[in-house]
Every structure is written in C-alpha cells, then in structure tokens.
Amino acid sequence: MRRFRELDWLVLFLASWIAPLAFDEIVGLRYWSSLLFWLVPVNVLAPRFFFHTDSGGRRRRAFLLAAASITGLGLILDFVFGSRILRFDEHPEQYLKLITAPFLAEPIPIEEVFFYALGPIAVLLVYAWNDEYFLSAYSHAARRQRDAPGFTFIRFSPEALIWAVVLLAAGVGARAYWSPGSGWFPLYYSFLIIVAVAPAIVLFRSVAPYVNWRAFAITTLYVVLTSLVWEVLLALPRHWWGYKPAGMIGLWVRSFSTDLEWRLPIEAVIVWVVTPFSTVFGYEAIKLWQYARRPAKTVYEP
C-alpha cells in the first residue's frame, strides 16, 4: 500500500488518459465526452484537496479565485478573439449546443465553456495535490506563514518586461517571415505572451520563492501529455476545434499536422506550457496575499 501511495500520481495520470480512450472504444468520443480528460482528476483530487484544507480557509479561497481568473481569460479568448483564432466543425451535430449571440461572428460550442471551466480546476488540483501531499516535503507553507507579515506583493521585474518585449517582437518578426502579406500582428501569440508574461513582470520576484517547483514540473508534464493525447490525437483529426491561419504566426508543427486544413500551430504548444505557469503563479500569488492579510492564522492540517 505504501508503494502504491508513492506511485498514485502515475495511476491518476494513466486513469485520466485511459478513461476517455476506453470510452471511445466502447461508445465513441465526442467533444463533450472527451471532457473526461479533466473530469477524472477533478473527481479524484477534489476530495483530497478539501480534506487537506480548512473550510473557508486561505488555500481554498486562493484556489477558487485562481480558477475563476484563468477561466475568465479562457472565455475572453473564446468570446472576444475566438472568431479570428479558433474554428469549429461545420457540422453542428458534433456538439451538444452552439452558442450564438450578436457579438459573436460565429457560433461557439457550449463544450468550450465547460473546457475552460474544468481545465483550471484540474490543473490547480494536480499542483495542489502534489504540493500538499505527494511532494509536501518541498512545500513552502511554513515559510509562507512565517514571511507573511513582511511580504511585498508587487515587485517590478525589469527582466520579465524585457523578455515580454523581446518575445512580442520575435512573434511579429516570425509572422512577417512565415505569413507574409497576412498582416503584421500575431493575435493568438500576443495574447498568450501578455497573459503569461504580464503577471511575471510584477509578481515573479515575490512569488517564485514560494512555488513548489517540483510540483509545478509534474503539473506541466500532466498538461503537456494530456494535450498531446487530447488535441493532437483526437480534437484536430476529428475537427472538434482548430485554428485559423489568419490569427497565427504561421509556424505549424508538421509532425502533428496530418490534415493540412486542421493543423497544429506553434501557439498551441506554447499554451501547454503557459497554462500551468499562469495557473500556478496565480494560485500562489493569491495564496500569499491571503496569508499577508491574516498572518496570525495558522495553517490547518488534518
């Protein structure tokens, strides 16, 4: 049993990948049922997280606020920029329901809302589970508690600002090279860089010492491998979602793009890394803010 508990992270990952693939063999996957990729870790890890945290406590509040903020960013991407970035199958029977509105140039499947609502929860639970349980020896909970009274939440990072400018300039140059004549502004790439780097400009120096980087590494591994199975093997070949060339840099991952009309852009790969970074940093930043507000409150342990 002890050995099993040491490897239960691997069992969870395998279950989250095998469950939707087994469903595909028995019934046949559609976009809505492929959400099992998120639902399995949510259903397994949510009880653990609630067991290890106190009701109304700072960690639960930070979890909810971080999940809500990342979900909001995903929905902004879909409902504000989606018509220029994303494409969906021409056959509406692929989806449970299509959302239409005057401000939407094209209908958006309701599965997208569930995708962006469940995704941050699953990613945060994987990180929090590793931080609180599997890799708790590397957690900085005690240090966070001790340093809270003198914690400076916002510390400007000129290095992060320089990186943001360099990366945005690189994206503009890459679009000019790979997509000449299609405009100079890489919309999707710029959105990702701003979402990922902007928080780092003001938060990285303060938050980085408190991140459980080993837990972050496993979380990133989980997101990357899940995306490889979900997006590359299922979503793109079956046209659940895709990407419009007009909103991309124009650099496509050839080995993952068997259908020239439904190709995988380099921006999608960037998302796989940006998502855990933004989610984890948002969670740890909000948690630090909560600790600074109430430094006298002790950390609850079950």
C-alpha angles and dihedrals in degrees: 000000000000091000090048091053089052090055100035090108088064092047090052093049092048091048092051090054099037097047097065092040091052089048088052092054094048104036108000125255127254127178094270095049092046086069083088084091087072100028097060097059091039093054094044100042104035093074090050093050093049090048092053095045132059123245111265090006129144097258094053091047091049090049093053095044093048093047091048093050095049090045089052092053091051092050091048088054091051102040100034106032100014096099090061098038112030134052131192135198117287090227109081092197086077089075139055094233138344118228114221128184137157092253093052117088089199134018116265122211115246087230087075090065091051090046094056093040096051098036099069090043092053094045093047092048092052090051095043092046091053092044095047100035125002097039098020090132087072096044118119096210094121093047091046089054093047097046097043099099092057097036117134107207100194119045115164114232113203089186091060091048091052090049090050092053092045093049093047091049089048090053093051091049093047092051091050089052101042099030107032115179095020099096131280102254118087098206102187094041092049092050090053095047093048093047093048103036103034093068089046090056091065104020111033098086092048100040105035096076090058099047115106094230094189090055088046090053093053091046091053090048089052093050094046095048093043091051092049091056098037103039104027101038100032119012101047098041090047094042096236088142136347143168133262115229091221091069097042135082089240098244109124129189100241098193090057096042111080093152111059091204093053105040132162112244124209087246090068090057090049088054090059089062099032093055098062091039095054094039097049095043091048091050095047093044093052090045091053090049089052092050092048090053093053108021093157093063111096124229110262117233123184 
